[in-house]
Every structure is written in C-alpha cells, then in structure tokens.
Amino acid sequence: MKFSTIFQAFNPIDAQLVRCRLEAAGFHPIVTHELSALSMDGYALGAGGILVEVPTEELEEAREFLAPENNTSS
C-alpha cells in the first residue's frame, strides 16, 4: 500500500492530533519520522518534520476533511 503525506508537523502533539482526527473519521493514517525528529533538540526541522500519511487512495477525501472551511468552531 502506498502512502502520501497529508500533514507535516514539528512537534508530536500536532501530528498525533491530526492522526486521531483522521482515524476518528474512518481514515487509515500513520505517523512517520516521529522518533527521528525527537532524537535531539531541534532535530525535527532538520529531519523534515513529523509526517502524517494516509493511503494514497484516501488522500483527496482526507484533504477535504481537514480543509479549514470544513472545520467551523462556533
């Protein structure tokens, strides 16, 4: 199964929050590069961040789900 990056974070909290939101909506996300990014202070930026990825066939629908206009907080 091929995965595509949908979100890039520089701290694990943001990455895991997005992963949880996607899972709750029925997507199949994974978090990659988290251990590498946390191995040294400031290394997240050098490692390219912590990535949240979804199967490529779910990418467009997951993008629509995460789009700001779909997330109203009233």
C-alpha positions as CSV (number, residue, x, y, z in Angstrom):
1,M,0.0,0.0,0.0
2,K,1.4,3.4,-1.0
3,F,1.1,6.3,1.5
4,S,1.1,10.1,0.8
5,T,1.9,12.9,3.2
6,I,-1.1,14.9,4.2
7,F,0.3,16.9,7.2
8,Q,3.8,17.9,8.4
9,A,4.4,19.0,12.0
10,F,7.4,19.9,14.1
11,N,6.1,18.6,17.3
12,P,4.5,15.2,18.1
13,I,1.3,16.7,19.7
14,D,0.2,18.3,16.4
15,A,1.0,15.2,14.4
16,Q,-0.8,12.9,16.8
17,L,-3.8,15.2,17.0
18,V,-4.2,15.2,13.2
19,R,-3.8,11.4,13.2
20,C,-6.5,11.0,15.8
21,R,-8.9,13.2,13.9
22,L,-8.4,11.2,10.7
23,E,-8.8,7.9,12.5
24,A,-12.0,9.0,14.1
25,A,-13.3,10.0,10.7
26,G,-12.6,6.5,9.3
27,F,-9.3,7.1,7.5
28,H,-6.1,5.0,8.0
29,P,-3.3,7.4,8.9
30,I,0.2,6.6,10.1
31,V,2.8,8.9,11.7
32,T,6.3,8.7,10.4
33,H,9.7,10.2,11.4
34,E,8.5,10.9,14.9
35,L,11.4,9.1,16.6
36,S,14.0,10.7,14.4
37,A,12.5,14.2,14.9
38,L,12.6,13.7,18.7
39,S,16.1,12.2,19.0
40,M,17.8,15.6,19.5
41,D,16.6,19.1,20.4
42,G,15.8,21.0,17.2
43,Y,16.2,17.9,15.0
44,A,12.6,17.9,13.9
45,L,13.3,20.8,11.5
46,G,16.5,19.1,10.1
47,A,14.7,15.7,9.7
48,G,11.9,17.3,7.7
49,G,9.4,17.2,10.4
50,I,7.0,14.5,11.6
51,L,4.7,13.3,8.9
52,V,1.1,12.2,8.9
53,E,0.4,10.0,6.0
54,V,-2.7,8.3,4.6
55,P,-3.1,5.7,1.9
56,T,-2.9,7.4,-1.5
57,E,-6.4,6.4,-2.4
58,E,-7.7,8.3,0.7
59,L,-5.6,11.4,0.1
60,E,-8.2,13.7,-1.6
61,E,-11.0,12.8,0.7
62,A,-8.8,13.3,3.8
63,R,-7.6,16.7,2.5
64,E,-11.3,17.8,2.1
65,F,-11.9,16.6,5.7
66,L,-9.0,18.6,7.1
67,A,-9.7,21.7,5.0
68,P,-10.3,24.8,7.2
69,E,-13.7,25.6,5.7
70,N,-14.9,22.2,6.8
71,N,-13.8,22.9,10.4
72,T,-16.0,25.6,11.8
73,S,-15.7,26.3,15.5
74,S,-18.8,28.1,16.5
